[in-house]
Amino acid sequence: TLQPGGIAYAQLQIVQAATYLPALCQPRPADYLDIIPPNQTVAIPTYYAATACAKPVHLLTVDAVQLGTNH
């Protein structure tokens, strides 16, 4: 369990939209990611400018949340 003020992390892997054919992806500019912390229901918009896809392709993978350290 993460204590108040504790640190945790999750690794996010992002595939570039350009790896897909334009017809499969329909590239569009994106300005942010919505981050939803564990056990929460409200997203935190986080600035991240990139090219995304309007069509449903696999661009994002996130690992399980891990406890971190203060280092």
PDB file of N, CA, C and O in Angstrom, chain B, residues numbered from 101:
ATOM      1  N   THR B 101       0.839  -1.188   0.000  1.00  0.00           N
ATOM      2  CA  THR B 101       0.000   0.000   0.000  1.00  0.00           C
ATOM      3  C   THR B 101       0.876   1.240   0.000  1.00  0.00           C
ATOM      4  O   THR B 101       1.848   1.323   0.750  1.00  0.00           O
ATOM      5  N   LEU B 102       0.535   2.180  -0.824  1.00  0.00           N
ATOM      6  CA  LEU B 102       1.275   3.435  -0.911  1.00  0.00           C
ATOM      7  C   LEU B 102       0.772   4.380   0.166  1.00  0.00           C
ATOM      8  O   LEU B 102      -0.418   4.693   0.223  1.00  0.00           O
ATOM      9  N   GLN B 103       1.663   4.825   1.001  1.00  0.00           N
ATOM     10  CA  GLN B 103       1.322   5.746   2.077  1.00  0.00           C
ATOM     11  C   GLN B 103       1.207   7.166   1.521  1.00  0.00           C
ATOM     12  O   GLN B 103       1.797   7.467   0.483  1.00  0.00           O
ATOM     13  N   PRO B 104       0.449   8.050   2.199  1.00  0.00           N
ATOM     14  CA  PRO B 104       0.372   9.443   1.759  1.00  0.00           C
ATOM     15  C   PRO B 104       1.774  10.042   1.617  1.00  0.00           C
ATOM     16  O   PRO B 104       2.607   9.905   2.512  1.00  0.00           O
ATOM     17  N   GLY B 105       2.020  10.695   0.506  1.00  0.00           N
ATOM     18  CA  GLY B 105       3.332  11.277   0.234  1.00  0.00           C
ATOM     19  C   GLY B 105       4.327  10.275  -0.319  1.00  0.00           C
ATOM     20  O   GLY B 105       5.467  10.634  -0.614  1.00  0.00           O
ATOM     21  N   GLY B 106       3.912   9.016  -0.465  1.00  0.00           N
ATOM     22  CA  GLY B 106       4.801   7.978  -0.988  1.00  0.00           C
ATOM     23  C   GLY B 106       5.014   8.131  -2.486  1.00  0.00           C
ATOM     24  O   GLY B 106       4.370   8.950  -3.141  1.00  0.00           O
ATOM     25  N   ILE B 107       5.920   7.338  -3.008  1.00  0.00           N
ATOM     26  CA  ILE B 107       6.297   7.408  -4.416  1.00  0.00           C
ATOM     27  C   ILE B 107       6.015   6.070  -5.082  1.00  0.00           C
ATOM     28  O   ILE B 107       6.306   5.010  -4.527  1.00  0.00           O
ATOM     29  N   ALA B 108       5.449   6.137  -6.271  1.00  0.00           N
ATOM     30  CA  ALA B 108       5.214   4.951  -7.081  1.00  0.00           C
ATOM     31  C   ALA B 108       5.481   5.320  -8.537  1.00  0.00           C
ATOM     32  O   ALA B 108       5.544   6.498  -8.886  1.00  0.00           O
ATOM     33  N   TYR B 109       5.636   4.311  -9.373  1.00  0.00           N
ATOM     34  CA  TYR B 109       5.867   4.571 -10.789  1.00  0.00           C
ATOM     35  C   TYR B 109       5.256   3.451 -11.622  1.00  0.00           C
ATOM     36  O   TYR B 109       4.988   2.358 -11.122  1.00  0.00           O
ATOM     37  N   ALA B 110       5.042   3.741 -12.888  1.00  0.00           N
ATOM     38  CA  ALA B 110       4.604   2.753 -13.872  1.00  0.00           C
ATOM     39  C   ALA B 110       5.270   3.122 -15.189  1.00  0.00           C
ATOM     40  O   ALA B 110       5.259   4.286 -15.590  1.00  0.00           O
ATOM     41  N   GLN B 111       5.840   2.145 -15.853  1.00  0.00           N
ATOM     42  CA  GLN B 111       6.516   2.414 -17.120  1.00  0.00           C
ATOM     43  C   GLN B 111       5.494   2.479 -18.249  1.00  0.00           C
ATOM     44  O   GLN B 111       4.665   1.581 -18.401  1.00  0.00           O
ATOM     45  N   LEU B 112       5.559   3.544 -19.038  1.00  0.00           N
ATOM     46  CA  LEU B 112       4.682   3.743 -20.188  1.00  0.00           C
ATOM     47  C   LEU B 112       5.505   3.583 -21.457  1.00  0.00           C
ATOM     48  O   LEU B 112       6.532   4.241 -21.626  1.00  0.00           O
ATOM     49  N   GLN B 113       5.053   2.709 -22.347  1.00  0.00           N
ATOM     50  CA  GLN B 113       5.706   2.530 -23.639  1.00  0.00           C
ATOM     51  C   GLN B 113       4.794   3.132 -24.704  1.00  0.00           C
ATOM     52  O   GLN B 113       3.596   2.853 -24.736  1.00  0.00           O
ATOM     53  N   ILE B 114       5.369   3.957 -25.573  1.00  0.00           N
ATOM     54  CA  ILE B 114       4.597   4.639 -26.611  1.00  0.00           C
ATOM     55  C   ILE B 114       5.161   4.268 -27.981  1.00  0.00           C
ATOM     56  O   ILE B 114       6.347   4.468 -28.247  1.00  0.00           O
ATOM     57  N   VAL B 115       4.311   3.731 -28.841  1.00  0.00           N
ATOM     58  CA  VAL B 115       4.680   3.415 -30.215  1.00  0.00           C
ATOM     59  C   VAL B 115       4.374   4.643 -31.066  1.00  0.00           C
ATOM     60  O   VAL B 115       3.310   5.244 -30.921  1.00  0.00           O
ATOM     61  N   GLN B 116       5.281   5.017 -31.938  1.00  0.00           N
ATOM     62  CA  GLN B 116       5.056   6.176 -32.807  1.00  0.00           C
ATOM     63  C   GLN B 116       3.964   5.856 -33.823  1.00  0.00           C
ATOM     64  O   GLN B 116       3.965   4.789 -34.438  1.00  0.00           O
ATOM     65  N   ALA B 117       3.040   6.786 -33.988  1.00  0.00           N
ATOM     66  CA  ALA B 117       1.927   6.595 -34.922  1.00  0.00           C
ATOM     67  C   ALA B 117       2.427   6.358 -36.344  1.00  0.00           C
ATOM     68  O   ALA B 117       1.756   5.690 -37.132  1.00  0.00           O
ATOM     69  N   ALA B 118       3.591   6.896 -36.678  1.00  0.00           N
ATOM     70  CA  ALA B 118       4.140   6.756 -38.034  1.00  0.00           C
ATOM     71  C   ALA B 118       4.489   5.314 -38.383  1.00  0.00           C
ATOM     72  O   ALA B 118       4.748   5.019 -39.550  1.00  0.00           O
ATOM     73  N   THR B 119       4.505   4.412 -37.412  1.00  0.00           N
ATOM     74  CA  THR B 119       4.785   3.005 -37.716  1.00  0.00           C
ATOM     75  C   THR B 119       3.593   2.333 -38.393  1.00  0.00           C
ATOM     76  O   THR B 119       3.736   1.246 -38.952  1.00  0.00           O
ATOM     77  N   TYR B 120       2.419   2.966 -38.351  1.00  0.00           N
ATOM     78  CA  TYR B 120       1.220   2.437 -38.997  1.00  0.00           C
ATOM     79  C   TYR B 120       0.992   3.145 -40.326  1.00  0.00           C
ATOM     80  O   TYR B 120       1.336   4.317 -40.478  1.00  0.00           O
ATOM     81  N   LEU B 121       0.421   2.443 -41.275  1.00  0.00           N
ATOM     82  CA  LEU B 121       0.029   3.079 -42.532  1.00  0.00           C
ATOM     83  C   LEU B 121      -1.015   4.147 -42.229  1.00  0.00           C
ATOM     84  O   LEU B 121      -1.878   3.931 -41.377  1.00  0.00           O
ATOM     85  N   PRO B 122      -0.959   5.297 -42.907  1.00  0.00           N
ATOM     86  CA  PRO B 122      -1.917   6.372 -42.636  1.00  0.00           C
ATOM     87  C   PRO B 122      -3.381   5.926 -42.709  1.00  0.00           C
ATOM     88  O   PRO B 122      -4.209   6.408 -41.936  1.00  0.00           O
ATOM     89  N   ALA B 123      -3.707   5.018 -43.621  1.00  0.00           N
ATOM     90  CA  ALA B 123      -5.092   4.555 -43.745  1.00  0.00           C
ATOM     91  C   ALA B 123      -5.537   3.758 -42.512  1.00  0.00           C
ATOM     92  O   ALA B 123      -6.718   3.764 -42.165  1.00  0.00           O
ATOM     93  N   LEU B 124      -4.601   3.077 -41.855  1.00  0.00           N
ATOM     94  CA  LEU B 124      -4.933   2.304 -40.653  1.00  0.00           C
ATOM     95  C   LEU B 124      -4.964   3.168 -39.402  1.00  0.00           C
ATOM     96  O   LEU B 124      -5.632   2.829 -38.426  1.00  0.00           O
ATOM     97  N   CYS B 125      -4.249   4.274 -39.429  1.00  0.00           N
ATOM     98  CA  CYS B 125      -4.069   5.112 -38.240  1.00  0.00           C
ATOM     99  C   CYS B 125      -4.917   6.383 -38.260  1.00  0.00           C
ATOM    100  O   CYS B 125      -5.505   6.747 -37.242  1.00  0.00           O
ATOM    101  N   GLN B 126      -4.984   7.045 -39.380  1.00  0.00           N
ATOM    102  CA  GLN B 126      -5.541   8.399 -39.495  1.00  0.00           C
ATOM    103  C   GLN B 126      -4.845   9.322 -38.490  1.00  0.00           C
ATOM    104  O   GLN B 126      -5.453   9.720 -37.497  1.00  0.00           O
ATOM    105  N   PRO B 127      -3.569   9.667 -38.740  1.00  0.00           N
ATOM    106  CA  PRO B 127      -2.777  10.472 -37.802  1.00  0.00           C
ATOM    107  C   PRO B 127      -3.438  11.807 -37.464  1.00  0.00           C
ATOM    108  O   PRO B 127      -3.999  12.481 -38.328  1.00  0.00           O
ATOM    109  N   ARG B 128      -3.357  12.166 -36.192  1.00  0.00           N
ATOM    110  CA  ARG B 128      -3.903  13.423 -35.679  1.00  0.00           C
ATOM    111  C   ARG B 128      -2.966  13.950 -34.603  1.00  0.00           C
ATOM    112  O   ARG B 128      -2.353  13.160 -33.885  1.00  0.00           O
ATOM    113  N   PRO B 129      -2.842  15.275 -34.474  1.00  0.00           N
ATOM    114  CA  PRO B 129      -2.025  15.820 -33.380  1.00  0.00           C
ATOM    115  C   PRO B 129      -2.715  15.589 -32.032  1.00  0.00           C
ATOM    116  O   PRO B 129      -3.940  15.649 -31.923  1.00  0.00           O
ATOM    117  N   ALA B 130      -1.907  15.326 -31.025  1.00  0.00           N
ATOM    118  CA  ALA B 130      -2.402  15.180 -29.652  1.00  0.00           C
ATOM    119  C   ALA B 130      -1.588  16.109 -28.759  1.00  0.00           C
ATOM    120  O   ALA B 130      -0.398  16.315 -28.999  1.00  0.00           O
ATOM    121  N   ASP B 131      -2.217  16.666 -27.739  1.00  0.00           N
ATOM    122  CA  ASP B 131      -1.561  17.629 -26.856  1.00  0.00           C
ATOM    123  C   ASP B 131      -1.326  17.119 -25.443  1.00  0.00           C
ATOM    124  O   ASP B 131      -0.521  17.692 -24.708  1.00  0.00           O
ATOM    125  N   TYR B 132      -2.015  16.049 -25.049  1.00  0.00           N
ATOM    126  CA  TYR B 132      -1.881  15.591 -23.667  1.00  0.00           C
ATOM    127  C   TYR B 132      -2.282  14.124 -23.533  1.00  0.00           C
ATOM    128  O   TYR B 132      -2.929  13.556 -24.412  1.00  0.00           O
ATOM    129  N   LEU B 133      -1.883  13.528 -22.413  1.00  0.00           N
ATOM    130  CA  LEU B 133      -2.324  12.192 -22.001  1.00  0.00           C
ATOM    131  C   LEU B 133      -3.192  12.357 -20.767  1.00  0.00           C
ATOM    132  O   LEU B 133      -2.900  13.197 -19.916  1.00  0.00           O
ATOM    133  N   ASP B 134      -4.249  11.575 -20.654  1.00  0.00           N
ATOM    134  CA  ASP B 134      -5.033  11.539 -19.421  1.00  0.00           C
ATOM    135  C   ASP B 134      -4.477  10.423 -18.543  1.00  0.00           C
ATOM    136  O   ASP B 134      -4.511   9.253 -18.923  1.00  0.00           O
ATOM    137  N   ILE B 135      -3.969  10.785 -17.377  1.00  0.00           N
ATOM    138  CA  ILE B 135      -3.412   9.821 -16.434  1.00  0.00           C
ATOM    139  C   ILE B 135      -4.430   9.603 -15.324  1.00  0.00           C
ATOM    140  O   ILE B 135      -4.860  10.557 -14.677  1.00  0.00           O
ATOM    141  N   ILE B 136      -4.819   8.346 -15.102  1.00  0.00           N
ATOM    142  CA  ILE B 136      -5.745   8.019 -14.016  1.00  0.00           C
ATOM    143  C   ILE B 136      -4.973   7.202 -12.985  1.00  0.00           C
ATOM    144  O   ILE B 136      -4.652   6.041 -13.238  1.00  0.00           O
ATOM    145  N   PRO B 137      -4.669   7.792 -11.825  1.00  0.00           N
ATOM    146  CA  PRO B 137      -3.928   7.065 -10.786  1.00  0.00           C
ATOM    147  C   PRO B 137      -4.727   5.861 -10.277  1.00  0.00           C
ATOM    148  O   PRO B 137      -5.954   5.839 -10.385  1.00  0.00           O
ATOM    149  N   PRO B 138      -4.029   4.857  -9.721  1.00  0.00           N
ATOM    150  CA  PRO B 138      -4.719   3.687  -9.169  1.00  0.00           C
ATOM    151  C   PRO B 138      -5.758   4.099  -8.120  1.00  0.00           C
ATOM    152  O   PRO B 138      -5.532   5.021  -7.336  1.00  0.00           O
ATOM    153  N   ASN B 139      -6.877   3.415  -8.118  1.00  0.00           N
ATOM    154  CA  ASN B 139      -7.973   3.624  -7.163  1.00  0.00           C
ATOM    155  C   ASN B 139      -8.572   5.021  -7.253  1.00  0.00           C
ATOM    156  O   ASN B 139      -9.176   5.493  -6.289  1.00  0.00           O
ATOM    157  N   GLN B 140      -8.419   5.684  -8.382  1.00  0.00           N
ATOM    158  CA  GLN B 140      -8.996   7.009  -8.597  1.00  0.00           C
ATOM    159  C   GLN B 140      -9.931   6.940  -9.803  1.00  0.00           C
ATOM    160  O   GLN B 140      -9.849   6.009 -10.604  1.00  0.00           O
ATOM    161  N   THR B 141     -10.803   7.908  -9.927  1.00  0.00           N
ATOM    162  CA  THR B 141     -11.721   7.939 -11.066  1.00  0.00           C
ATOM    163  C   THR B 141     -11.568   9.198 -11.905  1.00  0.00           C
ATOM    164  O   THR B 141     -12.174   9.311 -12.971  1.00  0.00           O
ATOM    165  N   VAL B 142     -10.768  10.141 -11.438  1.00  0.00           N
ATOM    166  CA  VAL B 142     -10.591  11.405 -12.154  1.00  0.00           C
ATOM    167  C   VAL B 142      -9.225  11.417 -12.840  1.00  0.00           C
ATOM    168  O   VAL B 142      -8.199  11.148 -12.215  1.00  0.00           O
ATOM    169  N   ALA B 143      -9.232  11.730 -14.126  1.00  0.00           N
ATOM    170  CA  ALA B 143      -7.984  11.784 -14.890  1.00  0.00           C
ATOM    171  C   ALA B 143      -7.239  13.082 -14.614  1.00  0.00           C
ATOM    172  O   ALA B 143      -7.839  14.124 -14.346  1.00  0.00           O
ATOM    173  N   ILE B 144      -5.915  12.989 -14.686  1.00  0.00           N
ATOM    174  CA  ILE B 144      -5.044  14.155 -14.573  1.00  0.00           C
ATOM    175  C   ILE B 144      -4.470  14.403 -15.970  1.00  0.00           C
ATOM    176  O   ILE B 144      -3.645  13.617 -16.436  1.00  0.00           O
ATOM    177  N   PRO B 145      -4.887  15.480 -16.650  1.00  0.00           N
ATOM    178  CA  PRO B 145      -4.322  15.749 -17.966  1.00  0.00           C
ATOM    179  C   PRO B 145      -2.853  16.149 -17.833  1.00  0.00           C
ATOM    180  O   PRO B 145      -2.505  17.025 -17.042  1.00  0.00           O
ATOM    181  N   THR B 146      -2.001  15.495 -18.618  1.00  0.00           N
ATOM    182  CA  THR B 146      -0.563  15.727 -18.566  1.00  0.00           C
ATOM    183  C   THR B 146      -0.088  16.109 -19.964  1.00  0.00           C
ATOM    184  O   THR B 146      -0.313  15.366 -20.920  1.00  0.00           O
ATOM    185  N   TYR B 147       0.572  17.271 -20.089  1.00  0.00           N
ATOM    186  CA  TYR B 147       1.018  17.747 -21.394  1.00  0.00           C
ATOM    187  C   TYR B 147       1.953  16.731 -22.043  1.00  0.00           C
ATOM    188  O   TYR B 147       2.924  16.286 -21.430  1.00  0.00           O
ATOM    189  N   TYR B 148       1.650  16.372 -23.282  1.00  0.00           N
ATOM    190  CA  TYR B 148       2.502  15.492 -24.070  1.00  0.00           C
ATOM    191  C   TYR B 148       2.118  15.693 -25.536  1.00  0.00           C
ATOM    192  O   TYR B 148       1.104  15.161 -25.989  1.00  0.00           O
ATOM    193  N   ALA B 149       2.904  16.443 -26.262  1.00  0.00           N
ATOM    194  CA  ALA B 149       2.622  16.701 -27.675  1.00  0.00           C
ATOM    195  C   ALA B 149       3.193  15.575 -28.526  1.00  0.00           C
ATOM    196  O   ALA B 149       4.376  15.247 -28.434  1.00  0.00           O
ATOM    197  N   ALA B 150       2.336  14.991 -29.353  1.00  0.00           N
ATOM    198  CA  ALA B 150       2.755  13.889 -30.213  1.00  0.00           C
ATOM    199  C   ALA B 150       1.725  13.718 -31.316  1.00  0.00           C
ATOM    200  O   ALA B 150       0.698  14.396 -31.339  1.00  0.00           O
ATOM    201  N   THR B 151       2.013  12.808 -32.222  1.00  0.00           N
ATOM    202  CA  THR B 151       1.032  12.416 -33.225  1.00  0.00           C
ATOM    203  C   THR B 151       0.369  11.140 -32.736  1.00  0.00           C
ATOM    204  O   THR B 151       1.044  10.168 -32.394  1.00  0.00           O
ATOM    205  N   ALA B 152      -0.950  11.151 -32.707  1.00  0.00           N
ATOM    206  CA  ALA B 152      -1.725   9.988 -32.280  1.00  0.00           C
ATOM    207  C   ALA B 152      -2.517   9.465 -33.476  1.00  0.00           C
ATOM    208  O   ALA B 152      -2.388   9.987 -34.583  1.00  0.00           O
ATOM    209  N   CYS B 153      -3.325   8.448 -33.259  1.00  0.00           N
ATOM    210  CA  CYS B 153      -4.166   7.883 -34.308  1.00  0.00           C
ATOM    211  C   CYS B 153      -5.635   8.080 -33.959  1.00  0.00           C
ATOM    212  O   CYS B 153      -6.043   7.867 -32.818  1.00  0.00           O
ATOM    213  N   ALA B 154      -6.431   8.488 -34.953  1.00  0.00           N
ATOM    214  CA  ALA B 154      -7.874   8.611 -34.753  1.00  0.00           C
ATOM    215  C   ALA B 154      -8.542   7.239 -34.771  1.00  0.00           C
ATOM    216  O   ALA B 154      -9.594   7.051 -34.161  1.00  0.00           O
ATOM    217  N   LYS B 155      -7.935   6.283 -35.466  1.00  0.00           N
ATOM    218  CA  LYS B 155      -8.477   4.922 -35.513  1.00  0.00           C
ATOM    219  C   LYS B 155      -7.915   4.111 -34.346  1.00  0.00           C
ATOM    220  O   LYS B 155      -6.855   4.440 -33.814  1.00  0.00           O
ATOM    221  N   PRO B 156      -8.626   3.047 -33.946  1.00  0.00           N
ATOM    222  CA  PRO B 156      -8.187   2.245 -32.795  1.00  0.00           C
ATOM    223  C   PRO B 156      -7.019   1.309 -33.134  1.00  0.00           C
ATOM    224  O   PRO B 156      -7.221   0.186 -33.597  1.00  0.00           O
ATOM    225  N   VAL B 157      -5.814   1.787 -32.897  1.00  0.00           N
ATOM    226  CA  VAL B 157      -4.611   0.964 -33.036  1.00  0.00           C
ATOM    227  C   VAL B 157      -3.888   0.965 -31.687  1.00  0.00           C
ATOM    228  O   VAL B 157      -4.174   1.791 -30.820  1.00  0.00           O
ATOM    229  N   HIS B 158      -2.963   0.042 -31.523  1.00  0.00           N
ATOM    230  CA  HIS B 158      -2.267  -0.118 -30.242  1.00  0.00           C
ATOM    231  C   HIS B 158      -1.032   0.783 -30.195  1.00  0.00           C
ATOM    232  O   HIS B 158      -0.012   0.470 -30.808  1.00  0.00           O
ATOM    233  N   LEU B 159      -1.122   1.909 -29.463  1.00  0.00           N
ATOM    234  CA  LEU B 159       0.006   2.833 -29.333  1.00  0.00           C
ATOM    235  C   LEU B 159       0.594   2.859 -27.928  1.00  0.00           C
ATOM    236  O   LEU B 159       1.789   3.111 -27.773  1.00  0.00           O
ATOM    237  N   LEU B 160      -0.213   2.606 -26.903  1.00  0.00           N
ATOM    238  CA  LEU B 160       0.229   2.761 -25.513  1.00  0.00           C
ATOM    239  C   LEU B 160       0.162   1.444 -24.757  1.00  0.00           C
ATOM    240  O   LEU B 160      -0.797   0.683 -24.888  1.00  0.00           O
ATOM    241  N   THR B 161       1.201   1.186 -23.960  1.00  0.00           N
ATOM    242  CA  THR B 161       1.240   0.049 -23.046  1.00  0.00           C
ATOM    243  C   THR B 161       1.776   0.557 -21.723  1.00  0.00           C
ATOM    244  O   THR B 161       2.796   1.247 -21.694  1.00  0.00           O
ATOM    245  N   VAL B 162       1.108   0.229 -20.631  1.00  0.00           N
ATOM    246  CA  VAL B 162       1.582   0.647 -19.309  1.00  0.00           C
ATOM    247  C   VAL B 162       1.743  -0.590 -18.431  1.00  0.00           C
ATOM    248  O   VAL B 162       0.876  -1.463 -18.393  1.00  0.00           O
ATOM    249  N   ASP B 163       2.876  -0.644 -17.723  1.00  0.00           N
ATOM    250  CA  ASP B 163       3.137  -1.741 -16.794  1.00  0.00           C
ATOM    251  C   ASP B 163       2.408  -1.494 -15.486  1.00  0.00           C
ATOM    252  O   ASP B 163       1.879  -0.406 -15.259  1.00  0.00           O
ATOM    253  N   ALA B 164       2.380  -2.491 -14.637  1.00  0.00           N
ATOM    254  CA  ALA B 164       1.751  -2.365 -13.321  1.00  0.00           C
ATOM    255  C   ALA B 164       2.485  -1.322 -12.479  1.00  0.00           C
ATOM    256  O   ALA B 164       3.695  -1.139 -12.614  1.00  0.00           O
ATOM    257  N   VAL B 165       1.748  -0.652 -11.623  1.00  0.00           N
ATOM    258  CA  VAL B 165       2.327   0.342 -10.719  1.00  0.00           C
ATOM    259  C   VAL B 165       3.223  -0.367  -9.706  1.00  0.00           C
ATOM    260  O   VAL B 165       2.851  -1.398  -9.144  1.00  0.00           O
ATOM    261  N   GLN B 166       4.410   0.199  -9.481  1.00  0.00           N
ATOM    262  CA  GLN B 166       5.393  -0.350  -8.544  1.00  0.00           C
ATOM    263  C   GLN B 166       5.698   0.689  -7.473  1.00  0.00           C
ATOM    264  O   GLN B 166       5.670   1.889  -7.743  1.00  0.00           O
ATOM    265  N   LEU B 167       5.986   0.237  -6.274  1.00  0.00           N
ATOM    266  CA  LEU B 167       6.432   1.162  -5.238  1.00  0.00           C
ATOM    267  C   LEU B 167       7.798   1.703  -5.617  1.00  0.00           C
ATOM    268  O   LEU B 167       8.633   0.972  -6.150  1.00  0.00           O
ATOM    269  N   GLY B 168       8.032   2.991  -5.342  1.00  0.00           N
ATOM    270  CA  GLY B 168       9.302   3.625  -5.662  1.00  0.00           C
ATOM    271  C   GLY B 168      10.090   3.956  -4.413  1.00  0.00           C
ATOM    272  O   GLY B 168       9.758   3.516  -3.312  1.00  0.00           O
ATOM    273  N   THR B 169      11.140   4.742  -4.602  1.00  0.00           N
ATOM    274  CA  THR B 169      11.969   5.191  -3.486  1.00  0.00           C
ATOM    275  C   THR B 169      12.117   6.698  -3.566  1.00  0.00           C
ATOM    276  O   THR B 169      11.709   7.313  -4.551  1.00  0.00           O
ATOM    277  N   ASN B 170      12.686   7.286  -2.557  1.00  0.00           N
ATOM    278  CA  ASN B 170      12.895   8.739  -2.527  1.00  0.00           C
ATOM    279  C   ASN B 170      14.208   9.152  -3.166  1.00  0.00           C
ATOM    280  O   ASN B 170      14.654  10.280  -2.955  1.00  0.00           O
ATOM    281  N   HIS B 171      14.842   8.289  -3.937  1.00  0.00           N
ATOM    282  CA  HIS B 171      16.141   8.605  -4.544  1.00  0.00           C
ATOM    283  C   HIS B 171      15.959   9.375  -5.812  1.00  0.00           C
ATOM    284  O   HIS B 171      16.941   9.730  -6.464  1.00  0.00           O
TER     285      HIS B 171
END
